[in-house]
Amino acid sequence: MKTIRLQSPAKINLFLRVLGKRPDGYHELASLFQAVSLCDTLECALDRADQLTCNHPGVPLDSSNLILKAADLYRRKTGLQCGLKVHLDKQVPMQGGLGGGSSNAATALWALNVLNNHLVPDRDLAAWAAEIGSDVSFFFSTGTAYCTGRGEQILNQPSLQGKEFWIVKPSQGTSTPLVYKNLELDRLPCRDPLIALESFETDDPHYFNDLEEAAYKVMPDLKTIKTRIEEGGFQAILSGSGSSFFCTGSGDMPFLEGCESIKVKTLKREQGAWYEQS
């Protein structure tokens, strides 16, 4: 039985602009996504039926897991009847705004396609991925992408390769639906996402997240954590709907009780390959 082992990276939102509410109930977003070197690992093989195991007891192993949703989607789209056997080594914190589940789904789609001799072009996998979740398509980008719509419309950007960040993840997670429920659209700063995008070609990138104030209402301790990070000389920006911050600055992150601090660097995906750490 052929087994492949793939990295499944986290992502951060270098900026996140919420432009309004859509007729379908989702929010219209404009965000610069970046894949980073905090990764889960998937060991994948074809089998007669789907099998999912994981080192983390908090990960669901039933049909609610996005890995199994991806396997089911691949079968429906291709007409193949292959099962997917997966062991997930979970390192990306859950409920952190880091896209771990979405990355796992994209990685499973890629793995199934490799195991089936690259039956489907990348562009089709990316389009299918949007049916699983808004963030899933991003992982078929080059690793740095301007994402619009619900987050599923992808425009590759010049690589930010070599840039380093700290990720600070509180032990408590946030609920994405609850954060959006607390979002006050009419009170958001009027920031042009295209100007923000252009800033990443300069020495003064514009980091921000329109969801921060809403996340503070859901989890007030986040504001205290951000203040403590900034007192240590770093800039802290919420990733996604939280509860993780990504932080820019030099030196070591100060100890923050109840938080995990992880140093990461940007990742790039080469055409025809999956993510690899140098």
HUWODA-V87933 format. One record per backbone hydrogen bond with DSSP energy under -1.0 kcal/mol. CO is the residue of the C=O (numbers start at 1). NH is the residue of the N-H. Records with the same first field share a line. If there is no record, write none. Layout:
CO = NH ; NH
This chain:
4 = 44
6 = 42
8 = 40
10 = 36
12 = 34
15 = 32
16 = 210
17 = 30
20 = 28
22 = 25
26 = 22
28 = 19
30 = 17
31 = 147
32 = 14
33 = 145
34 = 12
35 = 267
38 = 10
40 = 8
41 = 89
42 = 6
43 = 87
44 = 4
45 = 85
47 = 83
51 = 86
53 = 88
56 = 59
62 = 65
65 = 69
66 = 70
67 = 71
68 = 72
69 = 73
70 = 74
71 = 75
72 = 76
73 = 77
74 = 78
75 = 79
83 = 47
84 = 51
85 = 45
86 = 53
87 = 43
88 = 55
89 = 41
96 = 244
98 = 11
99 = 103
100 = 104
101 = 105
102 = 106
103 = 107
104 = 108
105 = 109
106 = 110
107 = 111
108 = 112
109 = 113
110 = 114
111 = 115
113 = 118
114 = 117
121 = 125
122 = 126
123 = 127
124 = 128
125 = 129
128 = 131
129 = 132 ; 133
136 = 139
137 = 140
138 = 141
142 = 269
143 = 35
144 = 157
145 = 33
146 = 155
147 = 31
148 = 151 ; 153
149 = 29
153 = 148
155 = 146
160 = 163
163 = 266
165 = 264
166 = 247
167 = 262
168 = 245
169 = 260
175 = 179
176 = 180
177 = 181
178 = 182
180 = 183
184 = 187
185 = 188
189 = 191
192 = 196
193 = 197
194 = 198
195 = 199
197 = 200
198 = 201
199 = 202
208 = 16
209 = 212
211 = 215
212 = 216
213 = 217
214 = 218
215 = 219
219 = 222
220 = 223
221 = 225
222 = 226
223 = 227
224 = 228
225 = 229
226 = 230
227 = 231
229 = 234
230 = 233
235 = 248
237 = 246
239 = 242
244 = 239
245 = 168
246 = 237
247 = 166
248 = 235
256 = 259
258 = 171
260 = 169
262 = 167
264 = 165
265 = 37
270 = 273
